[in-house]
């Protein structure tokens, strides 16, 4: 899961918060060693993601994300609180607590520009979107995050996957920029 720490006015969609509930996937026909290949793909940033839910708190970005990229965006309440070394994000939808995520922050690494592919399924159409991302103030650590699930149906869905569990690893990026390309689509 990821979230935006600040409302960033320097983008085409205006200022908003979002929390992405995503899963790493392999494209059909891609071959890799079961565990080592996935870890290497994760480190290299070459592992595509499937965007399952993408709650946002801005109407314009919600509409644009759905219409342009097929993202499963929906309106929600997102509260983000930051301290010197951590960030807590609380997601509420339909008046119900979905999740609270707390992650340790901080880091000085940079991420050079690299392609990232994401998939979304909306209205019987599969969207494959390539984005070019880069970042600064990146931190990576073992553990470093906790997840608390609420009573919303999305929380129940995550429970069926065995969450919450102890975080294996976490990453944060203080300054992320991304340019999304037009999606490729196909009916499923």
C-alpha positions as CSV (number, residue, x, y, z in Angstrom):
1,X,0.0,0.0,0.0
2,X,1.2,3.5,-0.6
3,X,-0.1,6.9,0.2
4,X,0.8,10.5,-0.6
5,X,2.1,12.4,2.4
6,X,1.3,15.9,1.3
7,X,-1.2,17.5,-1.0
8,X,0.9,18.3,-4.0
9,X,-0.4,21.2,-6.1
10,X,2.2,20.6,-8.9
11,X,0.3,18.1,-11.0
12,X,-2.4,17.9,-13.6
13,X,-5.0,16.4,-11.2
14,X,-4.8,19.0,-8.4
15,X,-4.1,18.5,-4.7
16,X,-5.3,15.2,-3.2
17,X,-4.5,12.2,-1.1
18,X,-4.7,8.6,-2.2
19,X,-4.0,5.2,-0.8
20,X,-3.3,2.4,-3.2
21,X,-4.1,-1.2,-2.3
22,X,-1.9,-3.1,-4.8
23,X,-0.4,-6.5,-5.4
24,X,2.8,-7.4,-7.2
25,X,2.1,-9.6,-10.3
26,X,4.0,-11.3,-13.1
27,X,3.0,-10.7,-16.7
28,X,1.9,-13.7,-18.6
29,X,4.9,-15.6,-20.0
30,X,7.4,-13.8,-17.7
31,X,9.8,-16.4,-16.2
32,X,11.7,-16.0,-13.0
33,X,13.0,-18.1,-10.1
34,X,10.0,-18.3,-7.6
35,X,11.3,-16.3,-4.7
36,X,14.7,-14.9,-5.8
37,X,13.2,-13.7,-9.1
38,X,10.4,-11.8,-7.4
39,X,12.8,-10.2,-4.9
40,X,15.1,-9.1,-7.7
41,X,12.2,-7.7,-9.7
42,X,11.0,-5.8,-6.6
43,X,14.5,-4.3,-6.0
44,X,14.9,-3.4,-9.7
45,X,11.4,-1.9,-9.9
46,X,10.5,-4.2,-12.8
47,X,7.7,-6.1,-11.0
48,X,4.3,-4.9,-12.3
49,X,1.4,-4.1,-9.9
50,X,-2.2,-4.9,-9.9
51,X,-4.2,-2.0,-8.5
52,X,-7.1,-3.5,-6.6
53,X,-8.5,-0.4,-4.8
54,X,-7.4,3.2,-5.2
55,X,-9.3,5.4,-2.7
56,X,-8.8,9.2,-3.1
57,X,-10.2,12.3,-1.4
58,X,-10.5,14.5,-4.5
59,X,-13.5,14.4,-7.0
60,X,-11.5,15.5,-10.0
61,X,-8.7,13.0,-9.6
62,X,-11.3,10.3,-8.9
63,X,-13.1,11.0,-12.2
64,X,-9.8,11.4,-14.2
65,X,-8.3,8.2,-12.8
66,X,-11.4,6.2,-13.7
67,X,-11.9,7.8,-17.1
68,X,-8.4,8.0,-18.4
69,X,-6.5,5.1,-16.8
70,X,-9.4,2.8,-15.7
71,X,-8.1,3.0,-12.1
72,X,-10.5,1.7,-9.5
73,X,-10.6,5.1,-7.8
74,X,-13.5,6.0,-5.4
75,X,-14.1,8.8,-3.0
76,X,-13.1,8.3,0.7
77,X,-11.7,10.1,3.7
78,X,-8.0,10.0,4.2
79,X,-6.2,11.4,7.2
80,X,-2.4,11.5,7.2
81,X,-0.4,12.4,10.3
82,X,3.4,12.7,10.2
83,X,6.0,12.9,13.0
84,X,9.8,13.2,12.7
85,X,10.3,9.5,11.8
86,X,6.9,8.0,11.0
87,X,3.7,8.6,9.1
88,X,0.2,7.3,9.9
89,X,-2.5,7.0,7.3
90,X,-6.1,6.4,8.2
91,X,-8.6,5.3,5.5
92,X,-12.3,5.6,6.0
93,X,-14.9,4.8,3.4
94,X,-18.7,4.8,3.6
95,X,-18.4,5.9,7.2
96,X,-16.4,2.8,8.2
97,X,-12.8,2.4,9.2
98,X,-10.9,0.5,6.4
99,X,-7.4,0.6,7.6
100,X,-4.6,2.4,9.5
101,X,-1.1,2.1,8.2
102,X,1.9,3.3,10.1
103,X,5.3,3.4,8.4
104,X,8.7,4.5,9.5
105,X,10.0,7.3,7.3
106,X,13.3,8.8,6.4
107,X,16.0,8.1,3.9
108,X,18.5,9.8,1.7
109,X,18.7,7.5,-1.4
110,X,17.4,8.6,-4.8
111,X,15.6,6.5,-7.3
112,X,16.6,7.2,-10.9
113,X,13.8,7.3,-13.5
114,X,12.4,3.9,-14.3
115,X,9.4,2.4,-15.9
116,X,6.7,0.9,-13.8
117,X,3.7,-1.0,-15.2
118,X,0.4,-1.2,-13.4
119,X,-2.8,-3.1,-14.2
120,X,-6.3,-2.3,-13.3
121,X,-9.6,-4.0,-14.1
122,X,-12.7,-1.8,-14.5
123,X,-16.0,-2.5,-16.2
124,X,-14.7,-5.7,-17.9
125,X,-11.7,-3.9,-19.4
126,X,-8.1,-4.6,-18.4
127,X,-6.0,-1.5,-18.3
128,X,-2.2,-1.7,-18.7
129,X,-0.6,1.6,-17.9
130,X,3.1,2.4,-18.0
131,X,4.5,5.2,-15.9
132,X,8.0,6.7,-15.5
133,X,8.8,7.3,-11.9
134,X,11.7,8.9,-10.0
135,X,12.2,9.9,-6.4
136,X,14.4,11.4,-3.7
137,X,14.5,10.9,0.0
138,X,14.0,7.2,-0.3
139,X,14.3,4.8,2.6
140,X,14.1,1.1,2.7
141,X,14.2,-1.2,5.8
142,X,13.2,-4.5,7.1
143,X,9.9,-4.4,8.8
144,X,9.1,-0.7,9.5
145,X,5.4,-0.8,9.0
146,X,2.2,-1.9,10.8
147,X,-1.3,-2.4,9.4
148,X,-4.6,-2.3,11.4
149,X,-7.8,-3.4,9.6
150,X,-11.2,-2.0,10.3
151,X,-14.7,-3.3,9.6
152,X,-15.3,-2.1,6.0
153,X,-15.7,-4.8,3.3
154,X,-12.3,-3.9,1.9
155,X,-10.8,-4.7,5.3
156,X,-12.6,-8.0,5.3
157,X,-11.3,-8.7,1.8
158,X,-7.7,-8.1,3.0
159,X,-8.3,-10.4,6.0
160,X,-9.2,-13.3,3.5
161,X,-5.6,-12.8,2.3
162,X,-4.2,-13.4,5.8
163,X,-3.6,-9.7,6.6
164,X,-2.6,-8.0,8.8
165,X,0.8,-9.7,9.1
166,X,4.2,-8.5,10.3
167,X,5.8,-6.4,7.5
168,X,8.7,-8.1,5.7
169,X,10.0,-4.8,4.4
170,X,8.9,-1.2,3.8
171,X,10.0,1.7,1.6
172,X,9.2,5.3,1.6
173,X,9.9,8.1,-0.9
174,X,9.7,11.7,0.3
175,X,9.7,13.2,-3.1
176,X,8.1,11.1,-5.9
177,X,7.4,12.3,-9.4
178,X,5.6,10.2,-12.1
179,X,4.4,10.6,-15.6
180,X,1.7,8.2,-16.6
181,X,1.3,7.2,-20.3
182,X,-2.0,6.4,-22.1
183,X,-3.2,2.9,-21.1
184,X,-3.4,-0.1,-23.4
185,X,-6.8,-1.8,-23.0
186,X,-8.4,-5.1,-23.8
187,X,-11.8,-6.6,-22.9
188,X,-11.7,-9.6,-20.5
